[in-house]
């Protein structure tokens, strides 16, 4: 909207871009299926599976022990499931707010690639955390007060991928303002604050902190992808290699002045 001074005020980055729109539709649609499945009986004899929604989470949520047994699709499908309405709203709001500008910068294919790299990286980090050789991280208080192995607890949500988007936003648009509660801070500072908080939560909560490792994994894999894949040291190494190859190829060709010469081969 336009104010009396002629300054334009907007909320958010505008309409969802193509990749963001597809992710919003798929994730919200999956949550709708979860809501309906919550009213249907569960499948199987497991007493903890009380509804069809529990069955969906069991098969499509990311359970470390099952992934290691071959349920590798869970490292992708868990991103489209959520534990509640507010969980979904916050993730989808962040996907729209940060994802649109990133897709405009990168394009649809590169944005999809980055989103799933961060999401799968978050799953791998969560799996690694579940098998840390420390008793406080391997077990958590479960049903009826019994200690439950963290590796057997499913994780759901797009938060790992969302944290990766937040990191990329802070790196590509470092001076844009994000409100931390009511305080405006540059996005690069916001990312640092969030990273420190997530790290503290991951290391300070024992078994309860394992879920935060998924968020930390999104940040780590996002940073590695951006610094080693799309720029940074790895890009420099690739540039030097290509330059070396070009110099080698150049030596295989004769270089002549203008005009025709029929006494030698000119490539």
N, C-alpha and C positions, 0 to 999 in steps of 0.2 A: 504494500500500500504506500501511497505517496503523502508525506506530511506537508504542513503548510509552508515549510521552508524549502520545499522541493527535493528533500532528501528521501530516498527510497528505502523502506524497511522491508526486510523479508525474513521469513522463518524457514530455516532449513535450506538445502541446496536446490530445491525445485522438484519437479516430477521425477519419479524413479527412472533411472536409465534401464537399458534392456536387460543386462545381467542381473542387476539389483531387483528389477521387477520379477524376473523368473524365480529368483531365490525367495523373494517374499511370497509369491504365489505357492511355491512348493512347500515352504516351511509352514505357512499359515494353513494350507490345505492338510498337511500331515497332522497338525495340531487338531484340526477339525475331526479327522478320523480318530484321533486319540479320545476326543470328547465323546464321540458316539460309542467307541469301543468300551468306554468306562461303564456303560450301562449294560454291556453284554457279558455273559459268563466267560471265565478264562478257559484256556485249553491246556489239558495235561493234569497230572496228579499232584503237582507241586502245591502244597498248602499256601505258599506265599503268592501264588498266581490267582488272585481273586476275581480278576476281570480280564476281558480281552485286551484292555489297555496294558495290563501287566504282561500279557503274552507278547504284545508288540514291543514293549521295552526290553523284554527278555531276549527277543530275537534280533531286534534292530538297534537297541542301545549298545553302548560300547562297554563290554565286560572284559577286563584284561585276561582272565583265565580262559574265556571262550575264544578270544582273538588268537591266543597262542595255540588253541586247538583247531584253528582253521577257519573261524568265523571272521575272516578278514574284512568282509563287507561292512562290518559294524563300525570300522574306522571312518566310514563315509556317512552311513545312514544315521548315526547318532546325532549328527549335526541338525537333522531335520525334526527331531523329537524334542519336546520340552516338558518340564516338570510342573508347569502351571501357567496361568494366564499372564501374570506379571513377569515371569521369566521370559515368556515369548515376547511381550510388549517391549521390554527394555532391549532385548537383542535385536528385534526388527527395527526399532527406532534408531538404534546405533548403526545398523546396516544401511538404512536410508541416509542418515545424516553424514556418515563418513564414506560410504561406498560410492555414492553418485559421483562425487568429484574425482575419486580415484579411477572409476571407470572412464570418465571423460578424459582423464590424463593418459590412461593405458590402452583403452579399448576393451571390448567385451571379452575376447579370448584370454588376454593377459590377466584381466581381473578375475575371471573364473579360475585360472591356474593359481593365482596367488591365494585366493580364498580357500581353495581346497588344500593347498600346500600347508597353510596355517592350521586348518582344521585337522588334517591328518597328522601333522606334527604335534598338535596338542594331544591327540589320542596316543601317539607314541610316547610322549612325555608322561602321560597319566599311567600308561602301562609300566613304564620304567619305575615310576614312583611307587606303584603297588607292590613291586618286588624289591624295594630297597631293603638292605640287610639290617634293618633296625626294627625291633619289635613294635615300637610305637607307631610306625608307619604301616605295618603289615596288617594290623588288626584295629577294629573300631567297635565300639559298643553297638550291638545290633538288637534284634527283636528279643524281648524278654530279658534284657540285660546280658545276653550271651555275647561273647566276643566273636565278631564276624570278620572273616578274611576280606581285606579291601579288594583283593583281586577278583572276588566274586560279586562285587557290587557294581551294577551298571551305571554308566555316566551318560547323560543326555544333554543336549543343548549346543547352540552354535557359538557359545561364548569364546572358545579358543580361537575360532576364525575371526570373531569380532575384535578381539584384542589385537590380532594381527593387522586388521584394518586400521585400528586406532594408531598403532605404531607407524604404519605407512603414511597415514595422514600427518602425523607429527613430523615425519622426515621430509615429506614433499611439500607440506604447507606449514612450516615451522612458526610463522608469525601470525597465523590466524588465531582468533580469540575463542577460547572455550571457557564456559563458566563452571568453576569448581564450587559447587553449592551456589553462593552468590558472588564469588570473587572471580573476576575475569583474569585468565592467565593465558599466555601463548601456548599453542598446542604442543610445542616441543617440551615445555615445562610440565604440562599436564601428563604427557606420556611418561616422563621420568617419575612423577609422583605416583602414578598408577602402577608403574613397574616396581617401585620400591614397596608399595603396599602389598602387591600380590606376592612378591618374594617373601616378605615378612609373614604373610598368612600361610604360605606354603611351608615354611620352615618352622613355624611356631605352633602349629596346631596338631601335631601328631597325625593320627589317622584322619582326623577331620580336615587336615590341611592338604590331603592328597588331591581332593577335587580342585584345589587352587593350582595344582601343578598343570592342569590342562590350560588354564589361563596363561600361566608362565610359559608353557610350551608354545602357545600361539605367538607370544611376544618374541621368543627366542628364534623359532623357525621363520617368522616374518623378517626378523633382522638379518638372519643368515641368507635368506633368499634375496633380500634387497641389496645387501652389501657384497655378497659373493656371486650372485646370479645376474642381477641387473646393473651392477656397477661395482665399485670398490676394487679390492685386490684381484679378484678373479677376472674381472673385465680387463684389468691391466695385463694380466698374464695372457689372456686370449689375444689382446692387441699385439703384444710382443711376439707371440707365436705366428700370427698372420703376417706381421711385418717381416719376420725371418723367412717365412715361406716365399713371400713376394721377392725378397732379395735373392733367394736361391733360384727362383724361376727366371728372374731377370738375367742372371748369368748364362742361362741356356740360350738366350736369344742374341742375335747380332744386332747392333745398333748402327745405323747408317745415316749419312746425311741425306738431304732431299734429292730427288731424281731416281731414275731406274737403274738397277744394276742386274745384269743377266748372268754374271759370272759366279754368283753365289746364291745360296738359298736365304731368302729373307722371310722370317716368320712374323 
